[in-house]
Amino acid sequence: MTTDDPTAAPDDCPFCAIAAGDAPASVVHDDDRSLAFLDVNPVTEGHALVVPRAHSVGLSDLPEETGGHLFRVGQRVAAALRESLDPDGVNLFLADGAAAGQEVYHVHLHVVPRYEGDSVAFEWSPMLVDREDLDAVAERVRGGL
């Protein structure tokens, strides 16, 4: 199956296959719009993915209601992970596009339990900018809304 091609048809999508019941998954949540299952390549114990049942490559083609639903399910899965596995924290992470780290081109929200000393790292170097630059960028973003 193609997982790293944003132009791949849903027939080649591993998450569509899981949602259709044609591929195995360790499911933790299932409803008419979404599915949550444990990642087959977890970064920590309990690492789960929340996916829409309907194929969407990225956030730009994901209906807003579905996006909101995915985050609500992610919040519930995070609470269940806290209750059942007792992690020290939880990260929600969604990569949209190759530059953001997306590898499977079907929207998916990672729900990652975090434990003191685990090997997970989200690293970046903050830029120093002044208010004028921030205001200019904010104006551009508002124009895009």
C-alpha positions as CSV (number, residue, x, y, z in Angstrom):
1,M,0.0,0.0,0.0
2,T,1.2,3.5,-0.8
3,T,1.5,5.6,2.4
4,D,3.8,8.4,1.4
5,D,2.0,9.7,-1.8
6,P,-0.4,12.5,-1.3
7,T,-2.0,11.8,-4.7
8,A,-2.6,8.1,-3.9
9,A,-6.2,7.0,-4.2
10,P,-8.2,6.0,-1.1
11,D,-8.0,2.4,-2.4
12,D,-4.2,2.5,-1.6
13,C,-4.7,4.2,1.8
14,P,-3.9,2.0,4.9
15,F,-6.2,4.0,7.1
16,C,-9.1,3.6,4.7
17,A,-8.4,-0.1,4.7
18,I,-8.5,-0.1,8.5
19,A,-11.7,2.0,8.6
20,A,-13.4,-0.4,6.1
21,G,-12.4,-3.4,8.2
22,D,-10.1,-4.7,5.5
23,A,-6.9,-4.4,7.6
24,P,-6.2,-5.3,11.2
25,A,-6.1,-2.6,14.0
26,S,-6.2,-2.5,17.8
27,V,-9.2,-0.3,18.0
28,V,-9.9,1.8,21.1
29,H,-12.8,3.9,19.7
30,D,-15.2,3.4,16.9
31,D,-18.1,5.6,15.7
32,D,-19.8,6.6,12.4
33,R,-17.3,9.4,11.7
34,S,-14.0,8.3,13.2
35,L,-11.9,5.5,14.4
36,A,-9.1,5.4,17.0
37,F,-6.6,2.6,17.2
38,L,-3.1,2.0,18.5
39,D,-0.2,2.9,16.2
40,V,1.7,-0.1,14.9
41,N,4.9,1.9,15.3
42,P,4.3,3.6,18.7
43,V,6.7,6.1,20.2
44,T,5.4,5.2,23.6
45,E,3.1,2.6,25.1
46,G,-0.5,3.5,24.2
47,H,0.3,5.8,21.2
48,A,-3.0,6.1,19.4
49,L,-4.2,7.5,16.1
50,V,-7.6,9.1,15.5
51,V,-8.7,9.1,11.9
52,P,-11.8,10.2,10.0
53,R,-13.6,7.3,8.3
54,A,-13.9,9.3,5.1
55,H,-10.6,9.8,3.3
56,S,-9.1,13.3,3.6
57,V,-5.5,13.9,2.6
58,G,-5.0,17.0,4.7
59,L,-6.7,19.6,6.8
60,S,-7.7,21.6,3.7
61,D,-10.1,18.9,2.5
62,L,-11.3,17.8,5.9
63,P,-14.8,19.1,6.8
64,E,-14.6,21.4,9.9
65,E,-17.2,19.3,11.7
66,T,-15.1,16.2,11.2
67,G,-12.0,18.0,12.4
68,G,-13.7,19.1,15.5
69,H,-15.0,15.6,16.1
70,L,-11.5,14.2,15.7
71,F,-10.2,16.5,18.4
72,R,-13.1,15.6,20.7
73,V,-12.3,11.9,20.3
74,G,-8.6,12.7,20.8
75,Q,-9.5,14.4,24.1
76,R,-11.5,11.3,25.2
77,V,-8.7,9.0,24.2
78,A,-6.2,11.1,26.1
79,A,-8.4,10.9,29.2
80,A,-8.7,7.1,28.8
81,L,-4.9,6.8,28.4
82,R,-4.4,8.9,31.6
83,E,-6.8,6.7,33.5
84,S,-5.6,3.3,32.2
85,L,-1.8,3.8,31.7
86,D,-1.0,6.6,34.1
87,P,1.3,8.6,31.8
88,D,3.0,11.8,33.1
89,G,1.4,13.8,30.2
90,V,-0.2,13.5,26.8
91,N,0.6,15.2,23.5
92,L,-1.8,15.7,20.6
93,F,0.0,16.0,17.3
94,L,-1.3,16.4,13.8
95,A,1.1,16.8,10.8
96,D,-0.4,18.4,7.7
97,G,1.9,18.0,4.7
98,A,5.4,16.6,4.1
99,A,7.2,19.6,5.6
100,A,5.2,19.1,8.8
101,G,6.2,15.4,9.0
102,Q,3.1,13.8,7.5
103,E,3.9,10.3,6.2
104,V,0.5,8.8,5.7
105,Y,-1.7,11.0,3.6
106,H,-5.0,10.5,5.4
107,V,-5.6,13.0,8.2
108,H,-4.7,11.5,11.5
109,L,-4.3,12.9,15.0
110,H,-1.6,11.3,17.2
111,V,-2.5,10.9,20.9
112,V,0.8,10.2,22.5
113,P,1.1,9.3,26.2
114,R,4.3,10.9,27.6
115,Y,6.5,9.4,30.3
116,E,9.4,11.0,32.2
117,G,12.5,10.1,30.3
118,D,10.8,8.8,27.2
119,S,12.6,9.3,23.9
120,V,9.9,11.6,22.3
121,A,11.2,15.0,21.3
122,F,9.5,18.0,19.7
123,E,12.4,20.3,19.1
124,W,12.5,23.7,17.5
125,S,14.4,27.0,17.7
126,P,12.1,29.9,18.4
127,M,12.6,33.0,16.3
128,L,12.9,36.5,17.8
129,V,10.5,38.9,16.1
130,D,9.1,42.3,17.0
131,R,5.5,43.2,17.4
132,E,5.4,45.0,14.0
133,D,6.4,41.8,12.2
134,L,3.9,39.8,14.2
135,D,1.1,42.3,13.3
136,A,2.0,42.1,9.6
137,V,1.8,38.3,9.7
138,A,-1.4,38.4,11.6
139,E,-2.9,40.6,8.9
140,R,-1.9,38.2,6.2
141,V,-3.5,35.3,8.2
142,R,-6.7,37.2,8.8
143,G,-6.8,37.8,5.0
144,G,-6.7,34.0,4.5
145,L,-9.6,33.4,6.8
